[in-house]
Amino acid sequence: MSTTTDNPFYFRQLLSGRDFAVGNPIAHQMVNFAYLIGDRSTGECLVVDPAYGVNDLIDIAAADSMTITGVLASHYHPDHVGGSMMGHTIEGVAALLEKIQVPIHVNEHEAPWVMKTTGVSTTDLVQHQGGDVITVGNISVTCVHTPGHTPGSQCFLTAGCLISGDTLFLEGCGRTDLPGSNVGDMYDSLTTLASLPDDTVVLPGHQYSAPSAAHLSDVKEFNYVFKPRSKEQWMTMFGHD
């Protein structure tokens, strides 16, 4: 997914194992999406959740005459920011910082988890609260704090697009049985996202369904996580010991 060259809003949706990190079996198995968001008029872009093949992501941006000037991290899991997972070491933000010195934008509640997982230091991070706006060129990206999958999970809202990380998929939502997860918080976060305009384009952190994006109205209609009509119903359906 990309924008036309006559539009200053630059956007790329990139699938691991296909568009970058080709030949990496973990990248192919995990079907993560990374994103590039930028301003064509200034040639600057942000990369969302760089993992598996940071050189590939830098090269893709460069081929589009764009330079990566920052990282947006949705949450701390290694398939999004790098680290150890399933006995494998996944390349991520630490490797990116060896190539280019850029800020890593994280939610304040996620910062200690990101540092522990990736080995980066607090000086590498810019810590945000929900509602903070990050700019790249003349493009604005709003951070939406969506705890549930992790304490500091965040989504990114820009130009009518919601990059939803592992909070909301087109089918289902992020797991709530992992360290730092909270099933009640997930309900609240999904309720927050459901209040966005129906024509918002949802772009998830993984390709767990055939489409790679969908309008929020369709996600709310067909995704089973929006079926409960109260938090009590949600906890009955999705709560676990």
C-alpha positions as CSV (number, residue, x, y, z in Angstrom):
1,M,0.0,0.0,0.0
2,S,1.5,3.4,-1.0
3,T,0.4,6.9,-1.9
4,T,0.6,8.5,-5.3
5,T,3.6,10.7,-6.0
6,D,1.5,13.9,-6.3
7,N,0.4,13.6,-2.7
8,P,2.8,14.9,0.0
9,F,1.6,12.2,2.4
10,Y,4.0,9.3,2.0
11,F,2.8,5.9,3.3
12,R,4.0,2.4,2.8
13,Q,2.6,-0.8,4.3
14,L,5.3,-3.5,4.2
15,L,4.8,-7.2,5.0
16,S,7.7,-9.1,6.6
17,G,9.0,-12.1,4.6
18,R,7.5,-10.6,1.4
19,D,8.3,-6.9,1.1
20,F,11.4,-7.0,3.4
21,A,13.3,-9.6,5.3
22,V,12.7,-11.9,2.3
23,G,14.0,-15.4,3.1
24,N,13.8,-15.0,6.8
25,P,11.6,-17.9,8.0
26,I,10.6,-16.2,11.3
27,A,9.6,-13.0,9.4
28,H,7.6,-15.1,7.0
29,Q,5.9,-17.0,9.7
30,M,5.0,-14.0,11.9
31,V,3.6,-11.9,9.0
32,N,4.4,-8.6,10.7
33,F,3.6,-5.3,9.0
34,A,6.0,-2.4,9.2
35,Y,5.0,1.0,8.0
36,L,6.6,4.1,6.6
37,I,4.9,7.4,7.2
38,G,6.3,10.7,5.9
39,D,6.2,13.9,4.0
40,R,7.3,13.8,0.4
41,S,8.0,17.5,0.4
42,T,10.7,17.2,3.0
43,G,11.8,13.7,2.3
44,E,11.5,12.6,5.9
45,C,9.6,9.6,7.2
46,L,9.0,7.6,10.4
47,V,9.2,3.8,10.5
48,V,6.6,1.9,12.6
49,D,7.8,-1.3,14.3
50,P,11.1,-2.0,12.4
51,A,12.1,-5.6,12.9
52,Y,13.7,-8.5,11.0
53,G,15.4,-6.5,8.3
54,V,16.2,-2.9,9.2
55,N,18.6,-2.4,6.3
56,D,15.8,-3.4,3.9
57,L,13.5,-0.8,5.5
58,I,16.1,1.9,5.2
59,D,16.7,0.9,1.6
60,I,13.0,0.9,0.7
61,A,12.7,4.4,2.1
62,A,15.8,5.5,0.3
63,A,14.5,4.1,-3.0
64,D,11.5,6.3,-2.5
65,S,13.8,9.3,-1.9
66,M,12.9,9.3,1.8
67,T,15.1,9.3,4.9
68,I,14.0,7.7,8.1
69,T,14.1,10.2,10.9
70,G,12.4,8.4,13.7
71,V,10.8,5.2,15.0
72,L,7.2,4.7,16.2
73,A,7.1,1.6,18.4
74,S,3.6,0.1,19.0
75,H,4.8,-2.1,21.9
76,Y,7.7,-4.0,23.2
77,H,7.4,-7.5,21.7
78,P,10.4,-8.6,19.8
79,D,8.6,-9.2,16.5
80,H,7.9,-5.4,16.5
81,V,11.1,-3.9,18.0
82,G,13.6,-6.7,18.0
83,G,14.9,-9.0,20.8
84,S,14.8,-12.7,21.6
85,M,11.7,-14.8,20.8
86,M,11.2,-18.5,20.3
87,G,14.9,-19.1,20.7
88,H,15.7,-16.7,17.9
89,T,17.2,-13.2,18.0
90,I,15.2,-10.8,15.9
91,E,16.9,-7.7,14.5
92,G,15.1,-4.4,15.5
93,V,15.6,-0.9,16.9
94,A,19.0,-1.6,18.4
95,A,20.4,-2.6,14.9
96,L,18.6,0.4,13.4
97,L,20.4,2.8,15.8
98,E,23.7,1.3,14.7
99,K,22.9,2.6,11.2
100,I,21.1,5.8,11.9
101,Q,20.7,7.9,15.1
102,V,17.0,8.6,15.4
103,P,14.6,8.9,18.3
104,I,12.4,5.9,19.2
105,H,8.9,7.1,20.2
106,V,7.3,4.9,22.8
107,N,4.4,5.2,25.3
108,E,5.7,6.2,28.7
109,H,4.3,2.9,30.2
110,E,6.1,0.8,27.7
111,A,9.6,2.4,28.0
112,P,11.0,0.0,30.6
113,W,9.7,-3.0,28.7
114,V,11.3,-1.7,25.4
115,M,14.6,-1.1,27.1
116,K,14.6,-4.6,28.7
117,T,13.7,-6.3,25.4
118,T,15.9,-4.5,23.0
119,G,18.9,-3.2,25.1
120,V,18.5,0.4,24.1
121,S,18.9,3.1,26.7
122,T,16.5,5.7,28.1
123,T,18.3,8.4,26.1
124,D,17.3,6.6,22.9
125,L,13.6,6.9,23.7
126,V,11.1,9.7,23.6
127,Q,8.4,8.8,26.0
128,H,4.8,9.9,25.1
129,Q,1.4,10.0,26.6
130,G,-1.8,9.2,24.8
131,G,-2.9,12.2,22.7
132,D,0.7,13.4,22.0
133,V,1.3,14.5,18.4
134,I,4.5,13.6,16.6
135,T,5.4,15.5,13.4
136,V,7.4,14.4,10.4
137,G,7.8,17.2,8.0
138,N,4.3,18.7,7.9
139,I,2.6,15.4,8.6
140,S,1.1,14.8,12.1
141,V,0.8,11.5,13.8
142,T,-1.3,11.2,17.0
143,C,-0.4,8.6,19.6
144,V,-3.4,6.7,21.0
145,H,-2.6,4.8,24.2
146,T,-4.3,1.4,24.0
147,P,-3.2,-0.8,26.9
148,G,-4.4,-4.3,27.1
149,H,-2.0,-6.3,25.0
150,T,0.8,-4.6,26.9
151,P,0.7,-1.7,29.4
152,G,2.0,0.9,26.9
153,S,0.6,-0.4,23.6
154,Q,-0.1,2.5,21.3
155,C,-1.8,3.0,18.0
156,F,-0.9,5.8,15.5
157,L,-3.6,8.0,13.9
158,T,-2.6,9.9,10.8
159,A,-4.5,11.2,7.7
160,G,-7.5,9.0,8.4
161,C,-5.4,5.9,8.9
162,L,-5.1,4.0,12.2
163,I,-2.0,1.8,12.5
164,S,-3.3,-0.4,15.2
165,G,-0.3,-2.6,16.2
166,D,-1.4,-5.7,18.1
167,T,-4.3,-3.9,19.8
168,L,-6.8,-4.5,17.0
169,F,-6.6,-6.8,14.0
170,L,-9.2,-7.0,11.2
171,E,-10.3,-10.2,12.8
172,G,-9.7,-10.5,16.6
173,C,-7.4,-8.4,18.9
174,G,-4.1,-8.8,20.6
175,R,-3.6,-11.5,23.3
176,T,-4.3,-10.6,26.9
177,D,-2.6,-13.6,28.5
178,L,1.0,-12.4,28.2
179,P,3.2,-10.5,30.7
180,G,1.8,-7.0,31.1
181,S,-1.5,-7.8,29.5
182,N,-4.9,-6.9,31.0
183,V,-8.2,-8.1,29.6
184,G,-10.2,-5.3,31.1
185,D,-7.9,-2.6,29.7
186,M,-8.2,-4.2,26.3
187,Y,-12.0,-3.7,26.4
188,D,-11.5,-0.1,27.2
189,S,-8.9,0.4,24.4
190,L,-11.2,-1.3,21.8
191,T,-14.0,1.0,23.0
192,T,-11.7,4.0,22.4
193,L,-10.9,2.8,18.9
194,A,-14.5,2.1,18.1
195,S,-15.3,5.8,18.7
196,L,-13.1,6.9,15.8
197,P,-14.8,7.9,12.5
198,D,-16.2,4.9,10.6
199,D,-14.2,5.7,7.5
200,T,-10.9,5.4,9.4
201,V,-8.7,2.8,7.6
202,V,-7.5,0.2,10.1
203,L,-4.0,-1.1,9.3
204,P,-2.9,-3.9,11.8
205,G,0.4,-5.1,13.1
206,H,0.0,-8.5,11.4
207,Q,-1.6,-9.9,8.3
208,Y,-3.9,-12.4,10.2
209,S,-6.7,-12.0,7.5
210,A,-6.7,-11.9,3.8
211,P,-7.2,-8.2,3.5
212,S,-4.3,-6.0,4.6
213,A,-6.6,-3.1,5.7
214,A,-10.3,-2.3,6.2
215,H,-12.6,0.6,7.1
216,L,-13.3,0.7,10.8
217,S,-17.1,0.4,10.1
218,D,-16.5,-3.0,8.5
219,V,-14.2,-4.1,11.3
220,K,-16.8,-3.1,13.9
221,E,-19.5,-5.0,12.0
222,F,-17.6,-8.2,11.4
223,N,-14.9,-8.5,14.1
224,Y,-16.2,-10.7,17.0
225,V,-14.4,-8.6,19.6
226,F,-17.0,-5.9,19.1
227,K,-19.9,-8.2,19.8
228,P,-20.1,-7.8,23.6
229,R,-22.3,-4.8,24.5
230,S,-20.9,-4.2,27.9
231,K,-17.7,-4.7,29.8
232,E,-19.4,-7.4,31.9
233,Q,-20.2,-9.3,28.7
234,W,-16.7,-8.8,27.5
235,M,-15.2,-10.2,30.7
236,T,-17.6,-13.2,30.5
237,M,-16.5,-14.0,27.0
238,F,-12.8,-13.1,27.0
239,G,-11.7,-13.0,30.7
240,H,-9.3,-15.7,31.9
241,D,-7.7,-16.8,35.1
